[in-house]
Amino acid sequence: PAARARIAAWQFEDAVGDRMVKEYPSDSAAREAYCSLVSAEKLYNRGLIVLIALSATELPHWCAVGPDLFAAVRPQEQCTIPGVGQEQVLLSNVPYMPPGWGIIVELLVMLVILRKVYLEWRLQTKHFAPLNIQYINLRFSKVVLVLVMLEVIDCVAFALYRSPFRLAFLSKTGYLFLLPGVQGMLICFSAVIMEFISIAAFLVGTIIFFAWICLLTFQDDTDLYRGKPVNKGLDTFSNAIDTMFVSGTTDSFLQRFLPTYTVYRSSGFLWLAFLVVVHVLLLSLVLDTLVSAYTTFSEHEEHHAFHEKLHGVSIAFNTLLGHPAPHGDDGGCGGHGEDSEGPLLFLSKDAFVSFSREYGHMPRNFAITDSMACDVYDVADGKQANAISQKEFLSACRLLQYNLFNTRKYSSLQQLCPALWGSAGFQWFKEQVDGEAKRFDAFMNCVLLFNFSLVIVETVYDLHNWPETPLLENLELIFALVYVAEVASRLGVYSWTQYWAQGSNRFDLVTTILLLVSSVLDVVGSEEQQEEAASKAHHQAIGGKKDTSGGVVSRYMNILRLMRLFRMLKQIKRLKSVQFMFNTVIKLVLGSQHILMTLGCVVFFFTSLSVQLWGGILYESNPMLEETEWKESKWYALNFNDFLMAFGSWFVSLLSEYLPEFTEAISMASNISGSWFIFPLFYIFGVMIVFDLVMAFTIEMFVQLSNKRIEEEKNGPRPFKPLECLERCFFEKGIGFHYQLLGKDAFEEEN
């Protein structure tokens, strides 16, 4: 039975994670090896976060590195450009880690990565290879080993020779792209890329065709527009392609076409045809084709994965009973239930408790106590027959995905002061706080509404620089004390664990403490302001030097007044529309985490590469940048001098789709011929493919959530009945019950 529970838990975990195999090793050593690998994967993911943070805080490689790698970094002395004032070298001003410590951190992370690779190899070769099962794809492990070797060689070469160009960013990018979520998105992209290429090729051909027409039309034109050639950008074939590309893919077409349109009005027909065909039709068609192909593929994959999950639950159920499930049969989980053909099988409580214990033993799963597992079993056993069918087992497994835990509901006053707790006055107060009517919540809503009005009045006083009346100043502290009394009142009824288990209570407690501290400091600061005003008046009366030392007090007082926003948050967080938007944002982030990770990997690669190629070449007095739009627009802060500055530049490019100012500036300032082509590549892969899919996915998911909300408002919510029954069961016992689900219910479609 223990071996069956161990294997069944493993099968259910893999079913939820879309990683099912036909056979699993039965020995406990294999299970422990898998648990060690899961722990190593969690540590591996944290190591990747460390590498990303290290990239953001390491000294840019174009800066000078002294003989002592562990010496404190001084950017003003090390990141210099000969003949250029330091005020023109714009950096992010984050403290840089000394290169020596950075190398040590990298090597430590390499050890973490190597440990994960070793555990993968051990699990596959020792436990699954004898079964002729490929559970771990060791090809990926070999790729990771190559990346580790590359990074180690790069670290050693830098430590010995201070190489100004490093290759470690290639290894870091490789680790990120090998993450399972990113790999899944790459598989999706590869499945739809041909449809994208077909229409994108037609778009490129159209741009080249119009560039050829423009070249033939304006190549030999000698007219001027505001002192510049009217055919600027259309005088050579490469310039014409660049002009057509920028005009067709961005909103910068006006400044490109305006000179020729001003001098030759008839050229407007040419530009009109180009903009309609390329900017309106083909560009939208490229996006629509990509989104349609991605949506079709993802829906098919989700449908297939859902039924694979059901089949995995069927296999786990039959494993617990010692009966292998026939291939391709979901055993009733797909909707057949008790009406499916074959004998009806039932699972005992002891077997389910053992299964739950093994499932909660995994580092990535929520631990569940035996008593909670028994309660889950009883809820799933609707007929109270002390035996659950396969369909009921599915409901129980869905509950195991949640973090289920109990708390002592009421405060210690119930045991320490039974006379006070049982008094009529306290019971009346408890009814106001914990009763179904929630009159205490309604009272606090009125208090918050009045406080919200006070915030508006105080803001008007601040905007007009009117001195606040003593009543307003005291009301701030009074309301802060009222909120403290609210927290104390709730803690007088509920236990600390019950209070802290709810996210809204945690938010209230934190904001209450912040408001109390800010109100006390506001009172103290007001007294210092009065002393400051009296000091200034005294100095002016005696003709002394003006005292400006009190300006700091005023500045920090204005910052403290921003804490009033927390009072507004305490009010608006109770609105259903605000709660819907907050929950929607969380679901959007969790639902699109894989595609967001892919976008982050793309931006990370281009950010790291740009610092290597273009660090220290974009500055105000660079003679190569004269008459470029980058300099005329004074985009001095948009450069690639360090990681965070480069990230900001690429993020602006991502939101703006394509910025030809960067392309022109790099083509003029960089000594690397053709490196400007990186910007069109970023536009294709980062903007047209990944970022546009992020926006399309976000819009689609928001529409689905909004429609679901409208349906629930019309027909009422569709609750998960076993979870409701479990909650009602603990409520009747007077025990606090809480649950939390990180991510999406893998079997939500069954609801």
BELWO-V564955 format. One record per helix or strand. SS is the DSSP state (h for helix, s for strand). FROM is the first residue (numbers start at 0). TO is the last residue. Records with the same first field share a line. If there is no record, write none. Layout:
SS=FROM-TO ; FROM-TO
//
This chain:
h=1-15 ; 27-56 ; 74-77 ; 85-87 ; 98-130 ; 137-160 ; 167-176 ; 179-217 ; 236-248 ; 252-262 ; 266-320 ; 336-338 ; 348-359 ; 369-379 ; 389-399 ; 412-415 ; 417-421 ; 423-433 ; 438-462 ; 469-492 ; 495-499 ; 502-540 ; 550-560 ; 563-571 ; 575-590 ; 592-613 ; 622-624 ; 628-631 ; 642-655 ; 659-668 ; 676-714 ; 720-731 ; 747-749
s=57-57 ; 96-96 ; 223-224 ; 227-228 ; 346-346 ; 387-387 ; 404-407 ; 409-409 ; 493-493 ; 734-737
//
